[in-house]
Amino acid sequence: MIELVIGVYGGLCWLIFKKWKLVPTNSYTVCTAILGGLGILLLIAILLSLFHPSTKDGRLYATTVPVVPQVRGMVVEVPVVANQPLKKGDILFRIDPKPYEIEVQRLEATLAGENTRVAQLENKLAAAEALVSQAKENLRVAESVNDRQLRETVENAAGKVSEMQAKVDYAKTQDVRRTELLAKGAVSREEADFGKKQVGTTEGELRQAQASLREAEEKLSAGGSRTMASREDLKRAEAQAQEVRVEIASESGGFNPKVRETMAALDAKRWELEQTVVRAPSDGFATQVMLRSGQMAVPLPLAPVMVFVPAESPTFIATYPQTVIPGVKPGLEAELAFKAYPGRIFKAKVVRVMPIISEGQVQASGQLATATSAYAPGRVPVVFEYDEELATLNLPVGAQATTAIYMEQAHALSIVRKILLRIKSWEHYLFFVTG
């Protein structure tokens, strides 16, 4: 820029002082011309820097994905070829799956054993419930038989009591009659005493019959020994069935806790076995593939073994001094001059100004934040949208370009910036020739 302005101004002075001789040449006019030229140069430089800023550190950026394996192990195969297009799910490399296959087989065997134990519990419950049903049937039969027999016994005892009651009543009647006859002298004392003795005997037999009736009624009420035994058998069978039910009821979500734990461990190991094959997370390519068979891949500490670049359009970002940022708005016209393509200018537009820069971040730590001169002023990144022409070129990510933004203020000077940018683009031929 300085060379251009000096050249134009010097040519103008030559025309005025030498060619056309419009102004006399003396120390005063020469000093005035020099100071005027410096002032014009300074003014143009300020206006260009503020309203049509330019920077040399514009670059194409791409987000990279560090590939870190989920499981540890020795790498046995690396089929991927560096910088070749890949589809999502294509294999990047394989880790030795043998240790994980062994663990999966062990857990499958453990799960089979646990499932067998649960099946045995179910069979045991079915057998216990069958015993309960059998005990209930035996109790029903016992209650039916004993009920009939005990009722017959009660009826016989009741009949015996009625019979003995009639004998007692008859003996008492005869005793009263003999007593009256004894008073009249119609019977002897021996016959009267025999009548009283017979009353006592029949009353004793009556009491015995009543006791037998009460015993029979108690047995009818409580059941017989066979019924009691059947009830005990039923209680034991129900207790056994309940014990098995409690053991099965300890299952969680339809699975025994031990079975559920084994299934969870088996799922985890199957997942780890799947992770021994590391695949592309999306469409893209792996670059600078240094991984080889025999190397150890570990998830922790985080040590990426490969760099994956998603198939996304690179983002062009350039940084500018903070003094020009207030005038930078989305949609402003911009131009790019890449070193890789000397003599060519590419159109672009401002997308946005980054809302934060690294010098402004604060992270939680055990140290107090400081604000000293050690902090750099910080240049603000600006994101650009480039046209399709640039997108079709074979530009590597990280390619550097000189970038100019054209604001609405001092629009007439934008032609100066465009000329300067094109001169810079032509200069790239020199760098290209000299290597």
Sine and cosine of phi, psi and omega as CSV:
sin_phi,cos_phi,sin_psi,cos_psi,sin_omega,cos_omega
0.00,0.00,-0.71,0.71,-0.02,-1.00
-0.87,0.49,-0.70,0.71,-0.01,-1.00
-0.88,0.48,-0.66,0.75,-0.01,-1.00
-0.90,0.43,-0.74,0.68,-0.02,-1.00
-0.90,0.44,-0.69,0.73,0.01,-1.00
-0.89,0.46,-0.67,0.75,0.00,-1.00
-0.89,0.45,-0.72,0.70,0.00,-1.00
-0.91,0.42,-0.71,0.70,-0.03,-1.00
-0.92,0.39,-0.64,0.77,0.03,-1.00
-0.89,0.45,-0.65,0.76,0.04,-1.00
-0.90,0.44,-0.64,0.77,0.03,-1.00
-0.90,0.43,-0.67,0.74,0.03,-1.00
-0.90,0.44,-0.63,0.78,0.01,-1.00
-0.89,0.46,-0.66,0.76,0.03,-1.00
-0.90,0.44,-0.66,0.75,-0.08,-1.00
-0.96,0.27,-0.68,0.74,-0.11,-0.99
-1.00,0.04,-0.59,0.81,-0.13,-0.99
-0.96,-0.29,-0.75,0.66,-0.11,-0.99
-0.96,0.28,-0.84,0.54,-0.06,-1.00
-1.00,-0.03,-0.31,0.95,0.00,-1.00
0.79,0.61,0.71,0.70,0.02,-1.00
-0.97,0.24,-0.41,0.91,-0.03,-1.00
-0.77,-0.63,0.72,-0.69,0.03,-1.00
-0.91,0.40,0.52,-0.86,-0.03,-1.00
-1.00,-0.09,0.92,-0.38,0.09,-1.00
-0.51,-0.86,0.05,-1.00,-0.05,-1.00
-0.88,0.48,-0.58,0.81,-0.04,-1.00
-0.93,0.38,-0.75,0.66,-0.05,-1.00
-0.93,0.36,-0.58,0.82,0.03,-1.00
-0.92,0.40,-0.70,0.71,0.03,-1.00
-0.89,0.45,-0.65,0.76,0.01,-1.00
-0.89,0.46,-0.67,0.74,0.01,-1.00
-0.90,0.43,-0.66,0.75,0.00,-1.00
-0.90,0.43,-0.74,0.67,0.01,-1.00
-0.89,0.45,-0.64,0.77,0.04,-1.00
-0.89,0.46,-0.66,0.75,0.03,-1.00
-0.89,0.46,-0.67,0.74,0.04,-1.00
-0.89,0.46,-0.65,0.76,0.02,-1.00
-0.90,0.44,-0.71,0.71,0.02,-1.00
-0.89,0.46,-0.68,0.73,0.02,-1.00
-0.87,0.49,-0.68,0.73,0.00,-1.00
-0.91,0.41,-0.68,0.73,0.00,-1.00
-0.89,0.45,-0.72,0.69,0.00,-1.00
-0.89,0.45,-0.65,0.76,0.00,-1.00
-0.89,0.46,-0.65,0.76,0.00,-1.00
-0.92,0.40,-0.73,0.69,-0.03,-1.00
-0.90,0.44,-0.66,0.75,0.03,-1.00
-0.90,0.43,-0.66,0.75,-0.03,-1.00
-0.92,0.40,-0.56,0.83,-0.06,-1.00
-0.99,0.10,-0.69,0.72,-0.18,-0.98
-0.96,-0.29,-0.26,0.97,0.06,-1.00
-0.65,-0.76,0.89,0.46,-0.13,-0.99
-0.93,0.36,0.44,-0.90,0.03,-1.00
-0.72,-0.70,0.51,-0.86,0.03,-1.00
-0.59,-0.81,0.46,-0.89,-0.03,-1.00
-0.99,-0.17,-0.10,0.99,-0.13,-0.99
-0.97,-0.24,0.48,0.88,0.14,-0.99
-0.95,0.32,0.66,-0.75,-0.04,-1.00
-0.55,-0.83,0.40,-0.92,0.17,-0.99
-1.00,0.06,0.79,-0.61,-0.02,-1.00
-0.87,-0.49,0.57,-0.82,0.08,-1.00
-0.70,-0.71,0.61,-0.79,0.06,-1.00
-0.98,0.22,0.78,-0.62,0.03,-1.00
-0.95,-0.32,0.49,-0.87,-0.01,-1.00
-0.93,-0.38,0.94,-0.35,0.08,-1.00
-0.95,0.33,0.82,-0.57,-0.04,-1.00
-1.00,0.03,0.92,-0.39,0.03,-1.00
-0.87,-0.48,0.83,-0.56,-0.01,-1.00
-0.91,0.40,0.51,-0.86,0.04,-1.00
-0.99,0.16,-0.37,0.93,0.00,-1.00
-0.77,-0.64,0.35,-0.94,0.00,-1.00
-0.99,-0.12,0.45,-0.89,0.04,-1.00
0.30,-0.95,0.09,-1.00,-0.01,-1.00
-1.00,0.07,0.71,-0.70,0.04,-1.00
-0.95,0.32,0.78,-0.62,-0.03,-1.00
-0.92,-0.38,-0.27,0.96,-0.01,-1.00
-0.38,-0.93,0.66,-0.75,0.08,-1.00
-0.75,-0.66,0.99,0.10,-0.07,-1.00
-0.98,0.20,-0.23,0.97,-0.09,-1.00
-0.96,0.30,0.57,-0.82,0.06,-1.00
-0.94,-0.33,0.74,-0.67,-0.08,-1.00
-0.86,0.50,0.68,-0.73,0.13,-0.99
0.92,0.40,0.26,0.97,0.09,-1.00
-0.99,-0.11,0.65,-0.76,-0.04,-1.00
-0.86,0.52,0.66,-0.75,0.01,-1.00
-0.79,-0.61,0.48,-0.88,0.12,-0.99
-0.99,-0.16,0.39,-0.92,0.05,-1.00
-0.85,0.52,0.78,-0.62,0.00,-1.00
0.99,-0.13,-0.18,0.98,0.07,-1.00
-0.89,0.45,0.52,-0.85,-0.09,-1.00
-0.97,0.23,0.77,-0.63,0.11,-0.99
-1.00,-0.03,-0.76,0.64,0.07,-1.00
-0.30,-0.95,0.25,-0.97,-0.01,-1.00
-0.86,-0.51,0.62,-0.79,0.12,-0.99
-0.96,-0.28,0.56,-0.83,-0.02,-1.00
-0.80,0.60,0.91,-0.42,-0.07,-1.00
-1.00,0.06,-0.11,0.99,-0.15,-0.99
-0.82,0.57,-0.76,0.65,-0.02,-1.00
-0.86,0.51,-0.58,0.81,-0.03,-1.00
-0.97,0.22,-0.54,0.84,0.09,-1.00
-0.90,0.43,-0.66,0.75,0.02,-1.00
-0.89,0.46,-0.69,0.73,-0.01,-1.00
-0.91,0.41,-0.62,0.78,0.05,-1.00
-0.89,0.45,-0.69,0.73,0.02,-1.00
-0.89,0.45,-0.64,0.77,0.01,-1.00
-0.89,0.45,-0.70,0.71,-0.01,-1.00
-0.94,0.35,-0.54,0.84,0.07,-1.00
-0.90,0.44,-0.64,0.77,0.05,-1.00
-0.91,0.41,-0.67,0.74,0.04,-1.00
-0.88,0.47,-0.67,0.74,0.01,-1.00
-0.90,0.44,-0.64,0.77,0.04,-1.00
-0.88,0.47,-0.65,0.76,0.05,-1.00
-0.90,0.44,-0.66,0.75,0.03,-1.00
-0.91,0.42,-0.64,0.77,0.03,-1.00
-0.91,0.42,-0.58,0.81,0.06,-1.00
-0.90,0.43,-0.66,0.75,0.01,-1.00
-0.89,0.45,-0.65,0.76,0.03,-1.00
-0.91,0.42,-0.64,0.77,0.04,-1.00
-0.89,0.45,-0.62,0.78,0.05,-1.00
-0.90,0.44,-0.63,0.78,0.06,-1.00
-0.89,0.46,-0.64,0.77,0.01,-1.00
-0.91,0.41,-0.65,0.76,0.07,-1.00
-0.90,0.43,-0.63,0.78,0.03,-1.00
-0.89,0.45,-0.63,0.77,0.04,-1.00
-0.91,0.41,-0.66,0.75,0.02,-1.00
-0.89,0.46,-0.66,0.75,0.03,-1.00
-0.91,0.42,-0.66,0.75,0.01,-1.00
-0.90,0.43,-0.64,0.77,0.03,-1.00
-0.92,0.38,-0.56,0.83,0.08,-1.00
-0.90,0.43,-0.64,0.77,0.06,-1.00
-0.90,0.44,-0.62,0.78,0.03,-1.00
-0.89,0.46,-0.70,0.71,0.02,-1.00
-0.88,0.47,-0.67,0.74,0.02,-1.00
-0.90,0.43,-0.66,0.75,0.01,-1.00
-0.90,0.43,-0.61,0.79,0.05,-1.00
-0.90,0.43,-0.65,0.76,0.02,-1.00
-0.91,0.41,-0.68,0.73,0.04,-1.00
-0.88,0.48,-0.64,0.77,0.01,-1.00
-0.91,0.42,-0.63,0.77,0.01,-1.00
-0.90,0.44,-0.68,0.73,0.01,-1.00
-0.91,0.42,-0.69,0.72,-0.02,-1.00
-0.89,0.45,-0.68,0.73,0.01,-1.00
-0.90,0.44,-0.60,0.80,-0.01,-1.00
-0.92,0.39,-0.74,0.67,-0.02,-1.00
-0.92,0.39,-0.75,0.66,-0.04,-1.00
-0.91,0.42,-0.59,0.81,0.01,-1.00
-0.88,0.47,-0.69,0.72,0.00,-1.00
-0.91,0.41,-0.72,0.70,-0.03,-1.00
-0.91,0.42,-0.71,0.70,-0.03,-1.00
-0.92,0.39,-0.57,0.83,0.06,-1.00
-0.91,0.41,-0.64,0.77,0.07,-1.00
-0.88,0.47,-0.66,0.75,0.02,-1.00
-0.89,0.45,-0.67,0.75,0.02,-1.00
-0.90,0.43,-0.67,0.74,0.00,-1.00
-0.90,0.44,-0.67,0.74,0.02,-1.00
-0.91,0.42,-0.65,0.76,0.01,-1.00
-0.91,0.41,-0.61,0.79,0.03,-1.00
-0.91,0.41,-0.64,0.77,0.04,-1.00
-0.90,0.43,-0.63,0.78,0.02,-1.00
-0.90,0.44,-0.64,0.77,0.02,-1.00
-0.90,0.44,-0.68,0.73,0.01,-1.00
-0.90,0.45,-0.66,0.75,0.01,-1.00
-0.90,0.44,-0.71,0.71,-0.02,-1.00
-0.93,0.36,-0.53,0.85,0.04,-1.00
-0.91,0.42,-0.64,0.77,0.04,-1.00
-0.91,0.42,-0.63,0.77,0.02,-1.00
-0.91,0.41,-0.64,0.77,0.02,-1.00
-0.90,0.44,-0.71,0.70,0.00,-1.00
-0.88,0.48,-0.66,0.75,0.00,-1.00
-0.92,0.40,-0.67,0.74,-0.01,-1.00
-0.90,0.43,-0.63,0.77,0.03,-1.00
-0.91,0.41,-0.62,0.79,0.02,-1.00
-0.90,0.43,-0.69,0.72,0.02,-1.00
-0.91,0.42,-0.57,0.82,0.00,-1.00
-0.92,0.40,-0.66,0.75,0.01,-1.00
-0.90,0.44,-0.65,0.76,-0.02,-1.00
-0.91,0.41,-0.65,0.76,0.00,-1.00
-0.93,0.37,-0.58,0.82,0.02,-1.00
-0.89,0.46,-0.68,0.74,0.02,-1.00
-0.91,0.41,-0.65,0.76,0.01,-1.00
-0.93,0.36,-0.53,0.85,0.03,-1.00
-0.92,0.40,-0.61,0.79,0.02,-1.00
-0.91,0.41,-0.52,0.86,0.01,-1.00
-1.00,0.03,-0.14,0.99,0.02,-1.00
0.99,0.14,0.30,0.95,-0.05,-1.00
-0.99,0.11,-0.38,0.92,0.04,-1.00
-0.78,-0.62,0.27,-0.96,-0.02,-1.00
-1.00,0.03,0.23,-0.97,0.01,-1.00
-0.90,0.44,-0.59,0.81,-0.02,-1.00
-0.89,0.46,-0.66,0.75,0.00,-1.00
-0.92,0.39,-0.60,0.80,0.03,-1.00
-0.92,0.40,-0.67,0.74,0.01,-1.00
-0.92,0.40,-0.59,0.81,0.04,-1.00
-0.89,0.46,-0.61,0.79,0.02,-1.00
-0.90,0.44,-0.67,0.75,0.03,-1.00
-0.92,0.40,-0.63,0.78,0.02,-1.00
-0.90,0.44,-0.61,0.79,0.01,-1.00
-0.92,0.40,-0.58,0.81,0.05,-1.00
-0.89,0.46,-0.69,0.72,0.00,-1.00
-0.90,0.45,-0.63,0.78,0.00,-1.00
-0.91,0.42,-0.72,0.69,-0.02,-1.00
-0.92,0.39,-0.58,0.82,0.05,-1.00
-0.91,0.42,-0.62,0.79,0.06,-1.00
-0.89,0.45,-0.68,0.74,0.04,-1.00
-0.90,0.43,-0.58,0.82,0.03,-1.00
-0.90,0.43,-0.71,0.71,0.02,-1.00
-0.88,0.47,-0.62,0.78,0.04,-1.00
-0.90,0.43,-0.65,0.76,0.03,-1.00
-0.91,0.41,-0.63,0.78,0.04,-1.00
-0.90,0.43,-0.63,0.77,0.05,-1.00
-0.89,0.45,-0.66,0.75,0.04,-1.00
-0.89,0.46,-0.60,0.80,0.02,-1.00
-0.91,0.40,-0.69,0.73,0.02,-1.00
-0.89,0.45,-0.65,0.76,0.02,-1.00
-0.89,0.46,-0.69,0.72,0.01,-1.00
-0.90,0.43,-0.65,0.76,0.03,-1.00
-0.90,0.43,-0.62,0.79,0.04,-1.00
-0.90,0.43,-0.67,0.74,0.04,-1.00
-0.90,0.44,-0.62,0.78,0.04,-1.00
-0.90,0.44,-0.63,0.78,-0.01,-1.00
-0.94,0.35,-0.66,0.75,-0.07,-1.00
-1.00,-0.02,-0.31,0.95,-0.07,-1.00
1.00,-0.01,0.26,-0.97,-0.05,-1.00
-1.00,0.05,0.01,-1.00,-0.02,-1.00
-0.90,0.44,-0.59,0.81,0.02,-1.00
-0.92,0.40,-0.64,0.77,0.04,-1.00
-0.92,0.40,-0.67,0.74,0.02,-1.00
-0.88,0.48,-0.66,0.75,0.02,-1.00
-0.90,0.44,-0.65,0.76,0.03,-1.00
-0.90,0.44,-0.61,0.79,0.03,-1.00
-0.92,0.40,-0.63,0.78,0.05,-1.00
-0.90,0.44,-0.67,0.74,0.05,-1.00
-0.87,0.49,-0.65,0.76,0.01,-1.00
-0.90,0.44,-0.66,0.75,0.01,-1.00
-0.89,0.46,-0.69,0.72,0.01,-1.00
-0.90,0.45,-0.67,0.74,0.01,-1.00
-0.90,0.43,-0.66,0.75,0.02,-1.00
-0.92,0.40,-0.59,0.81,0.03,-1.00
-0.91,0.43,-0.68,0.74,0.03,-1.00
-0.90,0.45,-0.68,0.73,0.01,-1.00
-0.90,0.44,-0.64,0.77,0.01,-1.00
-0.91,0.41,-0.59,0.80,0.03,-1.00
-0.88,0.47,-0.68,0.73,0.03,-1.00
-0.92,0.39,-0.64,0.77,0.02,-1.00
-0.88,0.48,-0.66,0.76,0.02,-1.00
-0.88,0.47,-0.64,0.77,0.00,-1.00
-0.92,0.40,-0.65,0.76,0.03,-1.00
-0.96,0.29,-0.56,0.83,-0.02,-1.00
-0.92,0.38,-0.24,0.97,0.04,-1.00
-0.96,0.27,-0.01,1.00,0.04,-1.00
-0.92,0.39,0.45,-0.89,-0.03,-1.00
-0.85,-0.53,0.86,-0.51,0.03,-1.00
0.89,0.45,0.52,0.86,0.01,-1.00
1.00,0.00,-0.03,1.00,0.00,-1.00
-0.77,-0.63,0.59,-0.81,0.14,-0.99
-0.88,0.48,0.63,-0.77,-0.03,-1.00
-0.79,0.62,-0.64,0.77,0.00,-1.00
-0.92,0.39,-0.65,0.76,0.04,-1.00
-0.91,0.42,-0.68,0.73,0.00,-1.00
-0.89,0.46,-0.67,0.75,0.02,-1.00
-0.89,0.45,-0.67,0.74,0.01,-1.00
-0.92,0.40,-0.63,0.77,0.01,-1.00
-0.91,0.42,-0.64,0.77,0.03,-1.00
-0.90,0.44,-0.70,0.72,0.03,-1.00
-0.90,0.44,-0.61,0.79,0.01,-1.00
-0.92,0.40,-0.67,0.75,0.05,-1.00
-0.88,0.48,-0.66,0.75,0.01,-1.00
-0.89,0.45,-0.68,0.74,-0.02,-1.00
-0.95,0.33,-0.57,0.82,0.07,-1.00
-0.90,0.43,-0.64,0.77,0.05,-1.00
-0.89,0.46,-0.69,0.72,0.04,-1.00
-0.88,0.47,-0.61,0.79,0.03,-1.00
-0.90,0.44,-0.63,0.78,0.04,-1.00
-0.91,0.42,-0.55,0.84,-0.04,-1.00
-0.97,0.25,-0.10,0.99,0.08,-1.00
-0.94,0.33,-0.27,0.96,0.12,-0.99
-0.97,-0.25,0.95,-0.31,-0.04,-1.00
-1.00,-0.02,0.82,-0.58,-0.10,-0.99
-0.90,-0.44,0.29,-0.96,0.02,-1.00
-0.92,0.40,0.77,-0.64,-0.03,-1.00
-0.95,0.31,-0.32,0.95,0.01,-1.00
-0.28,-0.96,-0.02,-1.00,0.13,-0.99
-0.92,0.40,0.60,-0.80,-0.01,-1.00
0.34,-0.94,-0.56,-0.83,0.02,-1.00
-0.41,-0.91,0.44,-0.90,0.10,-1.00
-0.99,-0.12,0.72,-0.70,-0.06,-1.00
-0.87,-0.49,0.47,-0.88,0.01,-1.00
0.76,0.65,0.84,0.54,-0.04,-1.00
-0.97,0.25,0.97,-0.25,0.01,-1.00
-0.97,-0.23,-0.12,0.99,-0.06,-1.00
-0.95,0.31,0.66,-0.75,0.01,-1.00
-0.70,-0.71,0.38,-0.93,0.07,-1.00
-0.87,0.49,0.65,-0.76,-0.01,-1.00
0.98,-0.20,-0.30,0.95,0.05,-1.00
-0.98,0.21,0.45,-0.90,0.02,-1.00
-1.00,-0.07,0.79,-0.61,0.06,-1.00
-0.95,-0.31,0.78,-0.63,-0.05,-1.00
-0.74,-0.67,0.59,-0.81,0.04,-1.00
-0.98,0.20,-0.54,0.84,-0.02,-1.00
-0.74,-0.67,0.65,-0.76,-0.11,0.99
-0.91,0.42,0.43,-0.90,-0.09,-1.00
-0.84,0.55,0.94,-0.34,-0.03,-1.00
-0.70,-0.72,1.00,-0.04,-0.01,-1.00
-0.85,0.52,0.65,-0.76,0.01,-1.00
-0.96,-0.29,-0.06,1.00,-0.04,-1.00
-0.33,-0.94,0.45,-0.89,0.05,-1.00
-0.91,-0.41,0.81,-0.58,-0.01,-1.00
-0.92,-0.39,0.71,-0.70,-0.01,-1.00
-0.92,-0.39,0.92,-0.40,0.02,-1.00
-0.90,0.44,0.47,-0.89,0.00,-1.00
-0.98,0.19,0.96,0.27,0.02,-1.00
-0.80,-0.60,0.46,-0.89,0.04,-1.00
-0.92,0.39,0.74,-0.68,0.03,-1.00
-0.89,0.46,0.47,-0.88,0.04,-1.00
-0.98,-0.19,0.74,-0.67,0.03,-1.00
-1.00,-0.10,0.82,-0.57,-0.04,-1.00
-0.74,-0.67,0.69,-0.72,0.09,-1.00
-0.74,-0.67,0.51,-0.86,-0.01,-1.00
-0.95,-0.30,0.58,-0.82,-0.03,-1.00
-0.75,-0.66,0.40,-0.92,0.09,-1.00
-0.89,0.46,0.44,-0.90,-0.05,-1.00
-0.92,0.38,-0.32,0.95,-0.03,-1.00
-0.93,0.37,-0.42,0.91,-0.05,-1.00
-0.99,-0.15,-0.16,0.99,-0.10,-1.00
-0.89,0.46,-0.61,0.79,-0.02,-1.00
-0.84,0.54,-0.48,0.88,-0.01,-1.00
-1.00,-0.02,-0.10,1.00,-0.03,-1.00
-1.00,0.09,0.89,-0.46,-0.03,-1.00
-0.82,-0.57,0.49,-0.87,0.08,-1.00
-0.85,0.53,0.65,-0.76,0.02,-1.00
0.99,-0.12,-0.17,0.99,0.01,-1.00
-0.91,0.42,0.58,-0.82,0.02,-1.00
-0.95,0.30,0.58,-0.81,0.04,-1.00
-0.56,-0.83,0.33,-0.95,0.04,-1.00
-0.72,-0.70,0.52,-0.85,-0.04,-1.00
-0.83,-0.56,0.65,-0.76,0.08,-1.00
-0.79,-0.61,0.97,-0.24,-0.05,-1.00
-1.00,0.07,0.61,-0.79,0.08,-1.00
-0.90,0.43,-0.52,0.86,-0.04,-1.00
-0.94,0.34,-0.35,0.94,-0.01,-1.00
-0.77,-0.64,0.97,0.25,-0.02,-1.00
-0.90,0.44,0.56,-0.83,0.03,-1.00
0.99,0.16,0.01,1.00,-0.02,-1.00
-0.88,-0.47,0.62,-0.78,0.03,-1.00
-0.88,-0.48,0.72,-0.70,-0.02,-1.00
-0.90,-0.43,0.68,-0.73,-0.02,-1.00
-0.98,0.18,0.51,-0.86,0.04,-1.00
-0.43,-0.90,0.20,-0.98,0.06,-1.00
-0.70,-0.72,0.52,-0.85,0.05,-1.00
-0.95,0.30,0.77,-0.64,0.05,-1.00
-1.00,-0.08,-0.79,0.62,0.00,-1.00
-0.22,-0.97,0.32,-0.95,0.14,-0.99
-0.99,-0.16,0.76,-0.65,-0.01,-1.00
-0.85,0.53,0.74,-0.67,-0.06,-1.00
-0.97,0.24,-0.17,0.99,-0.02,-1.00
-0.49,-0.87,0.54,-0.84,0.07,-1.00
-0.85,-0.52,0.27,-0.96,-0.12,-0.99
-0.87,0.49,-0.53,0.85,-0.01,-1.00
-0.93,0.37,-0.24,0.97,-0.04,-1.00
-0.98,-0.20,0.01,1.00,-0.04,-1.00
-0.99,0.12,0.56,-0.83,0.07,-1.00
-0.77,-0.64,0.79,-0.62,-0.02,-1.00
-0.90,-0.43,0.50,-0.86,0.03,-1.00
-0.93,0.36,0.79,-0.62,0.01,-1.00
-0.36,-0.93,0.02,-1.00,0.03,-1.00
-1.00,0.07,0.11,0.99,-0.03,-1.00
-0.92,-0.39,0.58,-0.82,0.06,-1.00
-0.97,0.24,0.63,-0.78,0.03,-1.00
-0.95,0.32,0.61,-0.79,0.01,-1.00
-0.91,-0.42,0.38,-0.93,0.06,-1.00
-0.74,-0.68,1.00,0.07,-0.04,-1.00
-0.84,-0.54,0.06,-1.00,0.00,-1.00
-0.94,0.35,-0.13,0.99,0.02,-1.00
-0.92,0.40,-0.39,0.92,0.03,-1.00
-0.97,0.25,0.77,-0.64,0.06,-1.00
-0.95,0.30,0.44,-0.90,-0.01,-1.00
-0.86,0.50,-0.55,0.83,0.06,-1.00
1.00,0.05,0.79,-0.61,0.09,-1.00
-0.99,-0.13,0.58,-0.81,-0.13,-0.99
-0.99,-0.11,0.81,-0.58,0.03,-1.00
-0.96,0.28,0.63,-0.78,0.07,-1.00
-0.82,-0.57,0.76,-0.66,-0.02,-1.00
-1.00,-0.09,0.69,-0.73,-0.04,-1.00
-0.86,-0.50,0.47,-0.88,0.14,-0.99
-0.95,-0.30,0.85,-0.53,-0.04,-1.00
-0.97,-0.23,0.29,-0.96,-0.09,-1.00
-0.99,0.12,0.11,-0.99,-0.07,-1.00
-0.92,0.40,-0.46,0.89,0.00,-1.00
-0.86,0.51,-0.68,0.74,0.02,-1.00
-0.94,0.34,-0.59,0.81,-0.04,-1.00
-0.90,0.43,-0.45,0.90,-0.03,-1.00
-1.00,0.07,-0.15,0.99,-0.03,-1.00
-0.99,0.16,0.39,-0.92,0.00,-1.00
-1.00,0.05,0.94,0.33,0.00,-1.00
-0.98,-0.20,0.81,-0.58,0.05,-1.00
-0.95,0.30,0.49,-0.87,0.09,-1.00
-0.90,0.44,0.74,-0.67,-0.07,-1.00
0.97,-0.23,-0.06,1.00,0.02,-1.00
-0.88,0.47,0.69,-0.73,-0.09,-1.00
-0.99,-0.11,0.55,-0.84,-0.01,-1.00
-0.54,-0.84,0.52,-0.86,0.17,-0.99
-0.99,0.11,0.75,-0.66,-0.14,-0.99
-0.83,-0.55,0.71,-0.70,0.04,-1.00
-0.80,-0.60,0.67,-0.74,0.06,-1.00
-0.93,-0.37,0.69,-0.72,-0.01,-1.00
-0.93,-0.36,0.93,-0.37,0.01,-1.00
-1.00,-0.02,0.12,-0.99,-0.03,-1.00
-0.97,0.23,-0.51,0.86,0.01,-1.00
-0.94,0.34,0.56,-0.83,0.01,-1.00
0.74,0.67,0.76,0.65,-0.12,-0.99
-0.89,0.46,-0.50,0.87,-0.03,-1.00
-0.88,0.47,-0.50,0.87,-0.01,-1.00
-0.97,0.24,-0.16,0.99,0.00,-1.00
-0.88,0.48,-0.48,0.88,0.03,-1.00
-0.91,0.42,-0.55,0.84,0.05,-1.00
-0.91,0.42,-0.71,0.70,0.01,-1.00
-0.89,0.45,-0.62,0.78,0.02,-1.00
-0.90,0.43,-0.65,0.76,0.04,-1.00
-0.90,0.44,-0.69,0.72,0.00,-1.00
-0.89,0.45,-0.63,0.78,0.00,-1.00
-0.91,0.41,-0.63,0.78,0.01,-1.00
-0.94,0.35,-0.60,0.80,0.09,-1.00
-0.87,0.49,-0.68,0.73,0.04,-1.00
-0.87,0.49,-0.63,0.78,0.00,-1.00
-0.91,0.40,-0.62,0.79,0.03,-1.00
-0.93,0.36,-0.52,0.85,0.03,-1.00
-0.89,0.46,-0.43,0.90,-0.01,-1.00
-0.89,0.45,-0.36,0.93,0.08,-1.00
-0.89,0.46,-0.61,0.79,-0.02,-1.00
-0.90,0.43,-0.69,0.73,0.03,-1.00
-0.91,0.42,-0.56,0.83,-0.02,-1.00
-0.94,0.35,-0.67,0.74,-0.03,-1.00
-0.94,0.35,-0.66,0.75,-0.02,-1.00
-0.98,0.18,-0.10,1.00,0.03,-1.00
0.99,0.14,0.00,0.00,0.00,0.00
